Amino acid sequence: MRVLVTGATGYVGGRLVPRLLEAGHHVRCLARTPEKLRDHPWRGRVEVVKGDVSDGSGLDEALTGVDTAYYLVHAMAGGRGFAAQDAEGARTFARAAERADAGRIVYLGGLAPQGEALSAHMASRTEVGDIFLASPVPAVVLRAAVIIGSGSASFEMLRHLTERLPAMTTPRWVRSRVQPIAVRDVLRLLVESADLPPDVDRTFDVGGPEVLTYAEMIQRFAAVAGISRRLIIPVPVLSPGLSSLWVGLITPVPPSIARPLVESLRHDSVMREDDLSDLLGDHERLRFDEAVKLALRRVNEANVDTRWSSAAWPSAPSDPLPTDPDWAGGSLYTDECTRTVDAPPERLWSVIEGIGGERGWYSWPLAWAARGWIDIAVGGVGLRRGRRDPVHLRVGDSLDFWRVEEIEPGRLLRLRAEMRLPGLAWLEMSVEREDGRTVYRQRALFRPRGLAGHLYWKAVTLFHGLVFGDMARNIAARASREAPPTA
């Protein structure tokens, strides 16, 4: 079949594409920023159309001749008005699918109870599914609860809470009943949904073989990970807002992402039917312990294909680095450093590409940590998103509170800031050869937004000089004295 995948830069979409290819389908991807797909191993085997469901651009071209269209777009942390944005995006996509006479829409939503007041997050997921079911184009809406897989936001939240807290006071939602499902089972069901009979037009509940409370999931995770049983003391006073702040302090998942996850856990998320198994065949699904084992193995082997942070951060800047200062209205502040390095270029490059995550930023770790906490306090992503891979980077990867905008292996790494700033910021690191010597060049650039942006740059100029100057010296020194980092 010819299939379209929206959200291919995200967690599920980035894993679904190669599985569709393995199934023999012709895959087309819709992406707002196609460059983010450039370094994926499957990029040369798919079509890519530039477009955006929010404004409808590119949809007619992307949906032409499509048998199955996967809609994997969701404004998880879109802030105020995210539900209206999600609904309008779904309507725009449904209308375009109707115009293109697409065969089917497949949507992955959330497993929500009936007859209860839903959280804004779960209500939005339900509304999007209903929009597709009301469309003339047949729709398959899969409703899943907690997805267990390396790099998923739900798994990272569970993992870090369990690993970092031997004892915890927890809200009442730890007693909610959940039917978790392994990400590999979700992907298999998504792929097989393309083969359903053409008259199938409905929702399907999907889940794993066990129903657990969140507290039981914590204890089962601890047992699989080989750590001691956790002491869990439920208390009735933590609201979803306070809970999300608590989760943001303990885990890499920022409060804006943690809140919808926590709010969804207020409800029991248990399958009411398993009709999809009757239609597709009763494949055995992974039990919770096996799903955790596989996810932990992937994490320990540094073999994580996509992470929750793979998707673009809502409202994060996406403007590319300007090549002409006039683009910035005549104001493009820079901080530049150059160092000669007593090491071959490839060793310097390995140090550059290994920056961030557990290795840190080669300078003033407390200052970097403080900047991360400040960013979280003002609603940003903070410094703890880490890296997808400990050694190698690709375009679109999140890197703490940066994102990889450009990478030329062996020569250039350009990062775009996704922390909250009164302007746009980039950090460039490059390797050059001059007169037979290895040279390291570093540039921090800032395009101010209004008076606040100019005042911000003036206020941090001294700090930047110390931190970025120290970074350049330490990168050069590390390349000179150490072997290349490995996983």
Buried (B, 14 or more C-beta within 10 A) or exposed (E): BBBBBBBBBBBBBBBBBBBBBEBEBBBBBBBBBBBBBBBBEBBEEBEBBBBBBBEBBBBEBBBBEBBBBBBBBBBBBBEEEBBEBBBBBBBBBBBBBBEBEBBBBBBBBBBBBEEEEBBEBBBBBBBBBBBBBEBEBBBBBBBBBBBBBBBBBBBBBBBBBBBEBEEBBBBBBBBBBBBBBBBBBBBBBBBBBBEBEEEBBEBBBBBBEBBBBBBBBBBBBBEBEEEEEBEBEBEEEBEBEEBBBBBBBBBBBBBBBBBBBBBBBBBBBBBEEEBBBEBBEEEEBBBBBBBBBBBBEBBEEBEBBBBBBBBBBBBBBBEBBBEEEEEBEEBBBEBEBBBEBEBBBEBBBBBBBBBBBEBBBBBBEEBBBEBBEBBBEEBBBBBBBBBBBBBBBBBBBBBBBBBBBBBEEBBBBBBBBBBBBBBBBBBBBBBBEEEEEBBBBBBBBBBBBEEEBBEBBEEBEEEBEEBBBBBBBBBBBBBBEEEBBEE
